[in-house]
């Protein structure tokens, strides 16, 4: 029996962040210490309050929305798009990057991420995912930086907080498809001063010019070093306009040590919860809407930052650990039949585990016991519809069949993930299966045992972007809620 869905009543605040260096040094010092303690702004913050109705019909005052188009790596708009890519080639790329992402998440579960109390990463031993090779990330965000503005295509990551871009001068920089940002040519660029920024902070590193610096290290042994600064960012709006947002804190990367040279992104946009993140600086909320990622011509995937993010649909609480968003999964159903899963397999323990909503994995990984029950049910439902293919799979538990998803699975039952608080994530066949070859499709949910057997940690569930297709996913960082709204993303651009 499926549970009743009870609306959640919420109240939220939107914090608008700006920098202001006209204050006295004494006032600035006091305010800075206060902001660090509440993980808010580097300088000045003010709070606007809005009233919400039920989670099913929450509304906000319509404001100008800061929009970044999200470009999937298989999109015709992606700088690495290859019209000669086959279905098999794209599937293998998704498989490889999803496994890379899971490896990163499992390693981070073991060790964790280290931040200084400034919110700026400066530990060279931190384990991060292999961002530079464009593996472990799926979408590029399109925005501009500086005055005059320079177009950026930065990978988005809900599992880290810092926004950084490649900057001139740059040692061993990658070769992105857009020009590298030159801060010396921008009228609005300013380095962060150690004298001001680091006055009340521990572990704040500075160079010989009294500028705040950062270091980032990745699991593929890539190292990125640079300078922290403030700059103007320029975003699109849904009415084909643009909005310039001044004094955004970001990392200007000047040294990249990597064996890769093929990356096409200009940097990374972290959407985590540290106060240094763009999500915090622009109002403590953001949302992204994902459509059909299998369609290379789909043009409506987008990210909204700040007040204009739509907090619609049912919500579920989240907590952040190591900069990842963890949620409480209560159960899974298929064809309105709730699977008899022990909820403890989804629990976060001292040995890791838990359930992560992720932007970096195409596929979903389920705790093995839960996966086994779901796979058995899918196998039973497939009996008599299509023939299963055994052998030559990615993993012994891999479910693959002869056929085409869009042709052979019309009317196949949906799978629903049920979260605490009444929120559901519903997977139709296009979200549950992917086309591996021309006449072969496979389930886009795997057991975490594909890799977790190499790590002594609790069962880990990662909800990837295929499961998030046809949803607007909104994050309220103040109230610590994630909203799920099933919608065609094109409708949100009106």
C-alpha positions, 0 to 999 in steps of 0.5 A: 500500500502506497503512503498518503502524501502529506503537504509540507508547510514551509517558510523560507528566507532569501539572502541576497549577497553583495560585497561592500568595501566602503565600510570602516575596517572595524565594522568590516571586521565585526561583520565578516566574523559574523558572516563566517559563523552563519555561513553567509556572505563575505561582506554584507547580507540582507534578508528578504522574507516570503510566505509559502503555501503548501509544498504542492503549490508554493509560490514566490514573487516573480523576479528577474531570474538569473539563468544559465543554459545547461549543455549536456555533453551529448548536445549539439551545443556542446563543444565536443559534440561529434555528429558521428557518435553512435548510440554505443559510443554515447552509452559507453561514455555515460557508463565510464563517467558514471563509474568514475563519479561513483569511485569519487563518491566512495573515496570521499565517503572514506576520507571526506573533504577538507575545507578551511574555515574561510570556505576556501579549499587549500588542502593539497591532499583533498580528494576531488573528482577528475574534473579536468578530463570532463569525466564525472560531470555531465552539464556545462553552464553557459554564463559570462564573466568580467567587463567586457564579458567573456563567455564561460562554459563551466561544469556544474557540480552539486558536490563542491562549492567553489566557482573557478575559471581558467585565467590568464596568465595560465601555466599548462591551461587546458584548451577550452572552446571559448577564450580564457578570461584575462582579468587584466582586461576587465574593468570590474576584476579585484583580487581578494586582499588578505588584510581584509578577508583573512583578518579573522580566519584561520588557514587563509593562505596568501601570496607575496602580493597579499592576495588570497590563494587557493589550491584544489587537488583531484583524484586523477592527480590534477592540481589547480592553483590560483587567486581568489577574486571578485568579479562581475558575472553576467547571466541570461534571463528567460525574456532574452535579456541579460543581468550583470551581478557585481562582486561575485567571489570566485577562484581565478586559476593560473596553474593547472598540473594535469596529464589531460589536454582535452578538456573543453570546459573553462572551469567549474561552478560549485553549487554546494553549501559552503558560504563561498559557493555561488548558490550562497552568494546569490540568495541561498537557493537554486534550481535546475530543470532537466529534460530528455538528455538522450535528445541531442537537440533538446534546448531547454535544460537550464539552471536558475540561481537566486530569488527566481529559482522555483520552489515548487512541488513536494519537498524533502529535507536534506543534509550536507556532508562533504559538500554533497546533498544527502536525502532520506529515501523511505522506499521504492515502488514499481507498478504501485507495488511497494518493495519490501526494502529494509530502510536501514540500507539507505541510512547514513552511518559512521562508515559512510553510505546514505543517499546522495542527489547528484549532478555528476552521474548519469546513472543511479546506483542503489544499495545492493539489497534494494537493487536486488529487489527492484531488479527481480521485480523488473525481470518479472515484469519484462517476462513475455515483453522482451528477451533478456540478454545475458553475458557480456554485460558491465556487471553480473547484475546488469539488466539488458534486453533486446529491443528499443526503449521508445518502441517496446516499453510503451506503457511499462510501469513507472518506478517511484522513489519515496522520500521523507516528507512526501516527495516522490521522484517518478521514473518512466521508461526513458528514465529507467532504461537507456539504449546501449546499442541500436537494438539493446537497452539496459536498466539505468540503475546499477547495484553499488556493489559494482564498485563498493566491494572495493571499499569498506563502507556502508551501502551507498545510493546515488541518484543520477541525472537520468532519474531526474529527467523531466523534473525541476529540482530546487534547493532551498539552502536556508530551510534545507529542503529539496523540491521535486516538480515534474514538468516539461522544462520548456514550459518554465521558459515562458 
